[in-house]
């Protein structure tokens, strides 16, 4: 079950930063808005580590691409048209 993110205006987040951190730990992600637009998310360290551990490294990303052994291409046997020079 995913917890719903709570929104904080940046000025409120600055003045109540300790509460913001505690709520991120106890209630889930806290979104910070600036001029009405979402700008940042505060996560608990546990949620951050869970997300970061799922991210593959670059080598795994490259090796996880499509397998070329199963890739076949049908080529047209047409050799083009004859041109007189």
C-alpha beads as a LAMMPS data file, in Angstrom:
LAMMPS data file: protein, C-alpha beads

85 atoms
84 bonds

1 atom types
1 bond types

-500.0 500.0 xlo xhi
-500.0 500.0 ylo yhi
-500.0 500.0 zlo zhi

Masses

1 110.0

Atoms # bond

1 1 1 0.000 0.000 0.000
2 1 1 1.405 3.395 -1.016
3 1 1 1.025 6.321 1.342
4 1 1 -0.270 9.565 -0.123
5 1 1 2.255 12.386 -0.313
6 1 1 1.564 15.474 1.805
7 1 1 2.324 18.879 0.280
8 1 1 4.248 21.641 2.050
9 1 1 4.889 25.152 0.781
10 1 1 8.620 25.842 0.773
11 1 1 8.389 28.535 3.455
12 1 1 6.432 26.223 5.774
13 1 1 8.892 23.398 5.097
14 1 1 11.785 25.666 6.058
15 1 1 10.241 26.791 9.333
16 1 1 8.991 23.312 10.305
17 1 1 11.870 21.261 8.903
18 1 1 12.187 18.903 11.891
19 1 1 8.476 18.082 11.677
20 1 1 8.805 17.579 7.910
21 1 1 11.567 15.005 8.424
22 1 1 9.629 13.189 11.142
23 1 1 6.497 13.055 8.986
24 1 1 8.489 11.664 6.073
25 1 1 9.578 8.859 8.383
26 1 1 6.179 8.187 9.937
27 1 1 3.690 9.119 7.178
28 1 1 5.567 8.682 3.921
29 1 1 6.865 11.030 1.219
30 1 1 6.407 14.764 1.745
31 1 1 6.196 17.006 -1.331
32 1 1 7.567 20.550 -1.255
33 1 1 5.926 23.106 -3.522
34 1 1 7.203 26.479 -4.665
35 1 1 4.798 28.958 -6.246
36 1 1 2.217 26.166 -6.407
37 1 1 4.440 23.756 -8.359
38 1 1 5.917 20.540 -7.000
39 1 1 9.677 20.978 -6.646
40 1 1 11.044 18.293 -4.304
41 1 1 10.138 15.213 -2.270
42 1 1 11.451 14.327 1.167
43 1 1 11.672 10.569 1.812
44 1 1 12.618 8.568 4.836
45 1 1 16.057 6.996 4.580
46 1 1 14.410 3.554 4.439
47 1 1 12.292 4.508 1.428
48 1 1 15.276 6.100 -0.285
49 1 1 17.448 3.009 0.216
50 1 1 14.665 0.746 -1.068
51 1 1 14.409 2.850 -4.237
52 1 1 18.169 3.145 -4.702
53 1 1 18.742 -0.588 -4.315
54 1 1 16.384 -1.340 -7.218
55 1 1 18.336 0.796 -9.690
56 1 1 20.604 -1.315 -11.937
57 1 1 24.143 -0.215 -12.613
58 1 1 25.162 0.896 -16.109
59 1 1 26.616 -2.482 -17.110
60 1 1 23.431 -4.272 -16.027
61 1 1 21.389 -1.719 -17.972
62 1 1 23.363 -2.398 -21.160
63 1 1 23.281 -6.165 -20.724
64 1 1 19.541 -6.055 -20.032
65 1 1 18.720 -4.816 -23.528
66 1 1 17.152 -6.862 -26.315
67 1 1 18.903 -10.112 -27.174
68 1 1 20.328 -10.071 -30.701
69 1 1 20.468 -13.856 -31.000
70 1 1 16.673 -13.888 -31.357
71 1 1 16.635 -10.932 -33.744
72 1 1 15.974 -11.727 -37.394
73 1 1 15.648 -9.303 -40.254
74 1 1 13.984 -10.174 -43.531
75 1 1 15.808 -8.472 -46.333
76 1 1 14.329 -7.566 -49.685
77 1 1 16.083 -9.496 -52.490
78 1 1 15.510 -6.659 -54.978
79 1 1 18.873 -5.411 -56.262
80 1 1 17.493 -2.166 -57.623
81 1 1 16.935 -1.070 -61.196
82 1 1 19.284 -1.090 -64.125
83 1 1 20.542 2.331 -65.183
84 1 1 22.139 3.033 -68.563
85 1 1 25.191 5.253 -68.390

Bonds

1 1 1 2
2 1 2 3
3 1 3 4
4 1 4 5
5 1 5 6
6 1 6 7
7 1 7 8
8 1 8 9
9 1 9 10
10 1 10 11
11 1 11 12
12 1 12 13
13 1 13 14
14 1 14 15
15 1 15 16
16 1 16 17
17 1 17 18
18 1 18 19
19 1 19 20
20 1 20 21
21 1 21 22
22 1 22 23
23 1 23 24
24 1 24 25
25 1 25 26
26 1 26 27
27 1 27 28
28 1 28 29
29 1 29 30
30 1 30 31
31 1 31 32
32 1 32 33
33 1 33 34
34 1 34 35
35 1 35 36
36 1 36 37
37 1 37 38
38 1 38 39
39 1 39 40
40 1 40 41
41 1 41 42
42 1 42 43
43 1 43 44
44 1 44 45
45 1 45 46
46 1 46 47
47 1 47 48
48 1 48 49
49 1 49 50
50 1 50 51
51 1 51 52
52 1 52 53
53 1 53 54
54 1 54 55
55 1 55 56
56 1 56 57
57 1 57 58
58 1 58 59
59 1 59 60
60 1 60 61
61 1 61 62
62 1 62 63
63 1 63 64
64 1 64 65
65 1 65 66
66 1 66 67
67 1 67 68
68 1 68 69
69 1 69 70
70 1 70 71
71 1 71 72
72 1 72 73
73 1 73 74
74 1 74 75
75 1 75 76
76 1 76 77
77 1 77 78
78 1 78 79
79 1 79 80
80 1 80 81
81 1 81 82
82 1 82 83
83 1 83 84
84 1 84 85
